[in-house]
């Protein structure tokens, strides 16, 4: 039952932490849809089938919400991008199991410490239309000397901090960019943002959920089906 749960949880967290912010039409509540592509190492190839090709991120104020179906489980990720805290909810109806994992600042800092550090963001002046967005190209690099490019727009403005701290120096909302989560290199392309009622959201543990650590959840998949 838990054979692919570990991969599913990691994929859900990957999506939830890889998003954007800043620009013209200010949107404080709605749904952002992304196309997701991956550059996997040989060691990561076995997880390819479990990685989603697109994602929808609902947001209300400074909290985002993502839901993913992974085998028998529904995984919900709630993230407060203003305080860098979050909550992971795992529902396994067929087993009558409901787990909650609190994500505090310590977990956030641990994840950041293991991820590449991006810096040296530079606008190039090069323009391109991606989907319906007018974008400008930026270059940037990580602390290992690797270089990347991204495309940002000022057509829309999402809540401050939506993309996380890594991209705070970019003057616009990210439309296409490369990031990492749990060691997985991911290229995200914004397909569109729908302004709609989605919240309110909060990080309170719902009634009936058993609170566990992420380590306990990872250990549960042990060899079970």
C-alpha positions as CSV (number, residue, x, y, z in Angstrom):
1,X,0.0,0.0,0.0
2,X,2.8,2.4,0.8
3,X,5.1,1.3,-2.1
4,X,4.9,4.6,-3.9
5,X,3.8,6.9,-1.0
6,X,7.4,8.1,-0.3
7,X,7.8,9.2,-3.9
8,X,4.4,10.7,-4.0
9,X,5.0,12.8,-0.9
10,X,8.4,14.0,-2.2
11,X,6.8,14.9,-5.6
12,X,4.0,16.8,-3.8
13,X,6.5,18.8,-1.8
14,X,8.5,19.4,-4.9
15,X,5.5,21.0,-6.6
16,X,4.5,23.0,-3.6
17,X,7.8,24.7,-3.2
18,X,8.6,25.4,-6.8
19,X,6.3,28.5,-7.5
20,X,6.4,32.4,-8.1
21,X,5.5,36.2,-7.5
22,X,5.5,40.1,-8.3
23,X,3.8,42.6,-11.2
24,X,0.9,44.5,-13.0
25,X,-2.5,42.8,-12.5
26,X,-2.5,41.9,-8.8
27,X,-4.0,38.6,-8.0
28,X,-4.4,37.6,-4.3
29,X,-6.5,34.5,-4.7
30,X,-6.8,32.0,-7.4
31,X,-5.2,29.0,-9.1
32,X,-1.9,28.8,-11.0
33,X,-1.4,26.0,-13.5
34,X,2.2,24.8,-14.4
35,X,3.7,22.5,-16.9
36,X,6.5,20.5,-15.3
37,X,9.6,19.0,-16.9
38,X,12.5,17.2,-15.3
39,X,16.2,16.7,-15.9
40,X,16.8,13.5,-13.9
41,X,20.1,11.9,-13.0
42,X,20.5,8.1,-13.7
43,X,19.8,7.5,-10.0
44,X,16.5,9.5,-10.2
45,X,15.2,7.8,-13.3
46,X,13.2,5.1,-11.4
47,X,11.0,7.9,-9.9
48,X,10.2,9.4,-13.4
49,X,6.8,7.6,-13.7
50,X,5.6,9.1,-10.4
51,X,6.5,12.7,-11.2
52,X,3.5,14.8,-12.4
53,X,3.7,16.5,-15.8
54,X,1.6,19.5,-14.6
55,X,0.3,20.9,-11.4
56,X,-2.4,23.3,-10.1
57,X,-1.6,25.5,-7.1
58,X,-4.5,27.1,-5.3
59,X,-3.6,30.2,-3.2
60,X,-5.4,32.5,-0.9
61,X,-3.4,35.4,0.6
62,X,0.0,34.0,1.7
63,X,-1.1,30.3,1.8
64,X,-1.0,27.9,-1.1
65,X,-2.6,24.5,-1.4
66,X,-1.8,21.5,-3.7
67,X,-3.6,18.2,-3.8
68,X,-2.1,15.1,-5.5
69,X,-3.6,11.6,-5.9
70,X,-0.8,9.0,-5.3
71,X,-2.0,5.4,-5.5
72,X,-4.4,4.9,-2.6
73,X,-3.4,8.2,-1.0
74,X,-4.5,11.8,-1.4
75,X,-1.6,14.1,-0.4
76,X,-2.4,17.8,0.4
77,X,0.4,20.3,0.8
78,X,-0.4,23.7,2.6
79,X,2.4,26.2,2.6
80,X,2.6,29.7,4.2
81,X,5.2,31.4,2.0
82,X,5.3,34.4,4.3
83,X,6.4,32.5,7.4
84,X,8.0,29.5,5.6
85,X,5.9,27.0,7.5
86,X,3.5,24.4,6.2
87,X,1.4,21.3,6.7
88,X,1.3,18.0,4.8
89,X,-2.0,16.0,5.1
90,X,-2.0,12.3,3.9
91,X,-5.4,10.5,3.5
92,X,-5.5,6.8,2.8
93,X,-9.2,6.0,2.8
94,X,-9.0,2.3,2.0
95,X,-6.8,1.9,5.1
96,X,-8.8,4.4,7.2
97,X,-5.6,6.4,7.8
98,X,-5.2,10.1,8.1
99,X,-1.8,11.6,8.9
100,X,-0.6,15.2,9.4
101,X,3.0,16.4,9.2
102,X,3.8,19.9,10.5
103,X,6.5,21.7,8.6
104,X,8.2,24.3,10.8
105,X,11.1,26.7,10.1
106,X,13.6,24.1,11.1
107,X,12.4,21.8,8.3
108,X,12.4,24.7,5.9
109,X,16.0,25.7,6.8
110,X,17.1,22.0,6.5
111,X,15.6,21.8,3.0
112,X,17.3,25.1,1.9
113,X,20.6,24.0,3.3
114,X,20.6,20.9,1.0
115,X,19.4,22.8,-2.1
116,X,21.6,24.8,-4.6
117,X,21.9,28.5,-3.7
118,X,20.8,30.8,-6.6
119,X,22.3,34.3,-7.1
120,X,23.5,36.9,-9.6
121,X,20.1,37.5,-11.3
122,X,20.6,39.7,-14.3
123,X,18.0,41.0,-16.7
124,X,19.2,40.6,-20.3
125,X,16.7,42.9,-22.1
126,X,15.7,40.0,-24.4
127,X,11.9,39.7,-24.8
128,X,9.7,36.8,-25.6
129,X,6.0,35.9,-25.5
130,X,5.4,32.7,-23.6
131,X,1.7,31.6,-23.7
132,X,-0.2,34.9,-23.1
133,X,2.6,36.6,-21.1
134,X,5.1,39.2,-22.3
135,X,8.4,38.1,-20.7
136,X,12.0,39.2,-20.2
137,X,15.0,36.9,-20.0
138,X,17.1,36.7,-16.8
139,X,20.3,34.8,-16.3
140,X,21.4,33.4,-12.9
141,X,23.8,30.9,-11.3
142,X,24.1,28.5,-8.4
143,X,26.8,28.1,-5.8
144,X,28.3,25.2,-7.8
145,X,29.0,27.4,-10.8
146,X,26.1,26.2,-13.0
147,X,24.2,28.8,-15.0
148,X,20.5,29.0,-15.8
149,X,18.0,31.3,-17.5
150,X,14.4,32.3,-16.6
151,X,11.7,34.3,-18.2
152,X,9.7,36.8,-16.0
153,X,6.6,38.9,-16.7
154,X,5.2,42.1,-15.3
155,X,1.7,41.3,-16.8
156,X,0.5,39.9,-13.5
157,X,1.5,40.2,-9.8
158,X,1.1,37.2,-7.4
159,X,1.3,37.4,-3.6
160,X,4.7,38.5,-2.3
161,X,6.9,35.5,-1.6
162,X,4.9,33.1,-3.8
163,X,8.1,31.9,-5.5
164,X,10.1,31.6,-2.3
165,X,13.3,33.4,-1.2
166,X,15.4,32.1,-4.1
167,X,13.8,34.4,-6.7
168,X,13.1,37.5,-4.6
169,X,15.6,39.6,-6.7
170,X,13.6,39.0,-9.9
171,X,11.5,42.0,-10.9
172,X,8.4,40.1,-12.1
173,X,6.4,36.9,-11.9
174,X,8.3,33.8,-13.1
175,X,6.8,32.3,-16.3
176,X,9.5,29.7,-17.1
177,X,12.4,28.8,-14.8
178,X,14.6,26.1,-13.4
179,X,14.7,25.1,-9.7
180,X,15.6,22.2,-7.5
181,X,13.7,20.4,-4.8
182,X,15.0,17.2,-3.0
183,X,17.7,17.2,-5.6
184,X,15.4,17.0,-8.6
185,X,16.1,19.5,-11.3
186,X,12.7,20.9,-12.5
187,X,11.7,23.2,-15.3
188,X,8.4,24.9,-14.7
189,X,6.3,26.9,-17.2
190,X,3.3,28.9,-16.1
191,X,0.3,27.9,-18.3
192,X,-2.0,30.5,-16.7
193,X,-3.5,32.0,-13.5
194,X,-7.2,32.0,-12.8
195,X,-8.5,34.6,-10.4
196,X,-11.2,32.8,-8.3
197,X,-12.3,32.0,-4.8
198,X,-10.2,29.2,-3.3
199,X,-9.7,29.9,0.4
200,X,-9.5,30.6,3.2
201,X,-6.7,28.2,4.1
202,X,-5.0,27.6,7.4
203,X,-2.3,25.4,8.9
204,X,-4.4,23.9,11.7
205,X,-4.4,20.1,11.9
206,X,-7.9,18.9,11.0
207,X,-9.8,16.7,13.5
208,X,-9.1,13.0,13.2
209,X,-5.6,13.3,11.8
210,X,-2.6,11.6,13.6
211,X,0.4,13.9,13.8
212,X,3.7,12.3,12.6
213,X,7.1,13.4,11.5
214,X,8.2,13.1,7.9
215,X,10.7,10.5,9.0
216,X,7.9,8.4,10.4
217,X,6.0,8.7,7.2
218,X,9.0,7.7,5.1
219,X,9.6,4.6,7.4
220,X,6.0,3.5,7.0
221,X,6.4,2.6,3.3
222,X,9.0,0.0,4.4
223,X,8.3,-2.9,1.9
224,X,4.6,-2.8,2.1
225,X,2.4,-2.7,-0.9
